[in-house]
């Protein structure tokens, strides 16, 4: 083989290797109450390969990323409930020249919270932010992060109980997601002290456990034509009684086991859809064979019950 051919082959190989690792990213900064903290402040310690992805939705590293020193941060950043907070990702460093993420690593951005004393274990995580694919602009959230030098804004729930929380940020890169277990996950955790909160305890979910490798938003082919994208994971917690809390869910289950009272309609469960994950449309009731022959038209009365939620935490 000629020397020029060897050089060309080696150059191609090196370029391929650089491309293979160049797209990775990590959470570098958070901006609680509008203040930009130093890189890594209030964020779980990084591993040596801090920008490397987690592969497989069942990995224990899905909780807060590839472990660094296997211990929480020494800092907890204060932030007001209901405030808008900036989070910032980078690939190498926090300079404006850092490219954050390569253009082929497209996918959604998601943010979760959990009580800090849970250490992220069990059904404790609730989703507070999601952004997938915008069909109008034809942009992924990952592209928005790139365009804004690594930054996006998220709004914290205003009604959650004040206290210490883990904030889990995540970008899912879908460039290899046409293959099973091809999706790449970039989770990190920060520590927040939420002030001026309410009393809500949002329904929680376990991480790992929120995604399956065959979910339509995880096993997704970017190379095929598409006009929409099903964001993976549990429903978004919207707060202000718009989302289900743990206590409300238990009350609903208990109510479903008892007959409906006269004048009130029985609450129907949420209907799951493939396109947008969850829908607030009620599930269709099956017809019965005991319908009366005479149809009487009556006025339906809807009863709304406001539930006062008392949060309860379990110390682990």
SVG drawing of the C-alpha trace seen along z (x, -y; Angstrom):
<svg xmlns="http://www.w3.org/2000/svg" viewBox="-90 -37 95 44">
<polyline fill="none" stroke="black" stroke-width="0.4" points="0.0,0.0 1.3,-3.4 2.1,-5.9 -0.4,-8.3 -3.2,-5.7 -2.1,-4.8 -2.2,-8.5 -5.7,-8.9 -7.0,-5.8 -5.6,-7.0 -7.0,-10.5 -10.5,-9.1 -10.3,-6.8 -9.3,-9.7 -12.0,-11.9 -14.6,-9.2 -13.5,-8.8 -13.6,-12.5 -17.1,-12.6 -18.2,-9.7 -17.4,-11.5 -17.8,-15.2 -21.5,-15.4 -21.7,-14.7 -22.8,-17.3 -23.2,-17.9 -25.0,-20.3 -22.5,-23.1 -24.5,-25.9 -27.8,-26.7 -29.2,-30.2 -31.5,-30.1 -33.2,-33.5 -31.4,-34.9 -27.9,-34.3 -25.4,-32.4 -23.4,-30.1 -19.9,-28.9 -19.5,-25.8 -20.6,-22.7 -22.0,-24.7 -24.9,-22.8 -24.5,-20.1 -23.6,-16.5 -19.9,-15.9 -18.9,-14.9 -17.3,-11.7 -14.1,-11.9 -16.2,-11.4 -18.7,-14.0 -20.0,-14.5 -20.5,-10.8 -24.0,-9.5 -25.9,-6.9 -27.0,-4.0 -30.1,-2.0 -33.2,-3.4 -32.9,-0.7 -29.4,-1.8 -29.0,-2.9 -27.0,-5.8 -30.3,-7.2 -31.0,-8.8 -28.3,-11.5 -25.9,-10.5 -22.5,-8.7 -21.4,-8.8 -18.5,-11.0 -17.6,-10.8 -20.9,-9.0 -22.0,-11.6 -24.2,-14.8 -22.9,-18.2 -21.8,-20.2 -23.9,-23.1 -27.6,-23.7 -28.8,-26.7 -31.8,-28.7 -34.6,-29.4 -38.1,-30.8 -41.1,-28.5 -42.8,-29.6 -39.7,-31.4 -38.1,-31.0 -34.6,-29.5 -32.0,-29.1 -30.1,-25.9 -26.9,-25.6 -25.2,-22.7 -21.7,-22.5 -19.4,-20.0 -15.9,-21.0 -16.2,-24.3 -18.5,-27.3 -17.0,-29.6 -19.1,-31.1 -16.9,-29.2 -17.9,-25.8 -20.3,-24.2 -22.4,-22.5 -23.7,-19.7 -23.2,-18.6 -26.0,-19.2 -26.9,-15.5 -27.6,-14.9 -31.2,-16.0 -33.9,-15.2 -36.0,-16.4 -35.1,-18.2 -36.8,-17.2 -36.5,-18.3 -37.7,-16.5 -37.7,-17.2 -37.7,-15.0 -37.4,-15.7 -33.7,-15.7 -34.1,-13.4 -35.3,-10.7 -31.9,-10.6 -33.8,-10.1 -34.9,-6.5 -38.4,-5.3 -41.5,-6.9 -40.4,-10.4 -39.7,-12.1 -42.2,-14.5 -41.7,-16.2 -41.8,-20.0 -40.5,-20.7 -40.6,-19.0 -39.8,-20.3 -39.5,-18.0 -40.0,-18.8 -41.7,-22.0 -43.4,-21.1 -43.9,-24.8 -40.2,-25.8 -39.0,-22.2 -36.6,-22.5 -35.8,-20.1 -35.2,-21.3 -31.6,-20.2 -31.3,-22.7 -32.7,-25.5 -30.0,-24.7 -27.3,-24.9 -28.7,-28.2 -28.8,-29.7 -25.2,-28.7 -26.3,-25.9 -29.1,-27.7 -32.9,-27.2 -35.3,-28.6 -37.6,-26.4 -40.4,-27.5 -40.5,-25.9 -43.9,-24.9 -45.4,-27.6 -47.4,-25.3 -44.9,-22.7 -43.9,-22.5 -40.9,-24.6 -37.8,-22.5 -34.8,-20.8 -35.1,-19.2 -33.1,-17.4 -33.4,-19.0 -32.7,-16.4 -32.0,-17.8 -31.8,-15.7 -31.3,-15.8 -32.0,-12.6 -30.1,-12.3 -32.0,-10.3 -29.4,-10.1 -29.0,-6.4 -32.5,-5.7 -33.7,-3.8 -31.9,-0.9 -33.2,0.6 -31.1,-1.0 -29.6,-3.4 -30.9,-6.6 -28.3,-8.5 -29.3,-10.0 -27.5,-13.0 -28.9,-13.4 -27.4,-15.5 -28.7,-16.5 -28.5,-19.8 -29.6,-20.6 -32.1,-23.4 -33.7,-24.9 -37.2,-26.0 -38.7,-28.9 -42.1,-30.5 -43.8,-27.3 -47.3,-25.9 -48.4,-22.5 -48.6,-20.3 -46.9,-16.9 -46.9,-15.9 -47.4,-12.3 -43.9,-10.7 -42.3,-8.1 -39.2,-6.0 -36.0,-6.7 -34.9,-4.4 -38.4,-3.2 -39.9,-6.2 -38.8,-5.1 -38.8,-1.8 -36.5,-1.0 -39.5,-0.4 -41.4,-3.6 -42.2,-5.6 -40.3,-8.6 -37.2,-6.5 -37.1,-4.1 -37.5,-6.8 -36.0,-7.1 -34.8,-10.6 -34.0,-9.6 -37.6,-8.8 -40.1,-11.6 -42.1,-12.8 -44.3,-15.8 -44.6,-15.2 -42.8,-13.5 -44.2,-11.7 -42.4,-13.1 -41.5,-10.1 -42.0,-9.8 -44.8,-10.5 -47.3,-13.4 -46.0,-17.0 -46.8,-18.4 -48.6,-21.7 -49.4,-22.7 -52.4,-24.8 -54.6,-21.6 -54.0,-21.0 -52.1,-17.8 -52.6,-14.9 -51.0,-14.7 -50.2,-11.6 -53.0,-12.2 -55.5,-13.1 -54.6,-9.9 -55.3,-7.8 -58.6,-9.6 -59.6,-9.0 -58.8,-5.3 -60.9,-5.0 -63.8,-6.9 -63.7,-4.6 -64.3,-1.6 -67.6,-3.1 -70.9,-3.7 -71.5,-7.1 -73.8,-9.3 -76.9,-10.8 -76.3,-14.0 -72.5,-13.5 -70.7,-11.9 -68.0,-9.3 -64.5,-10.6 -63.0,-8.7 -59.3,-7.8 -56.8,-9.5 -56.6,-8.1 -53.1,-7.3 -52.2,-8.3 -49.2,-7.4 -48.6,-10.8 -48.4,-13.0 -48.0,-10.5 -51.0,-11.4 -54.3,-13.1 -56.8,-14.7 -59.7,-13.4 -61.8,-10.9 -61.6,-7.3 -64.6,-6.0 -67.2,-4.0 -68.3,-0.7 -72.0,-0.4 -74.2,1.8 -77.0,4.2 -79.2,2.9 -80.1,-0.5 -83.8,-1.4 -86.0,-1.6 -87.3,-5.0 -84.7,-7.8 -85.0,-10.6 -83.1,-13.8 -81.7,-15.3 -79.2,-18.1 -75.8,-16.8 -74.3,-18.3 -70.6,-18.3 -69.2,-18.4 -65.7,-19.8 -64.0,-18.9 -61.0,-20.9 -58.7,-18.7 -56.4,-20.1 -53.1,-18.3 -50.9,-17.6 -47.4,-16.6 -45.7,-13.6 -42.1,-12.6 -40.4,-9.4 -36.9,-9.8 -34.6,-7.2"/>
</svg>
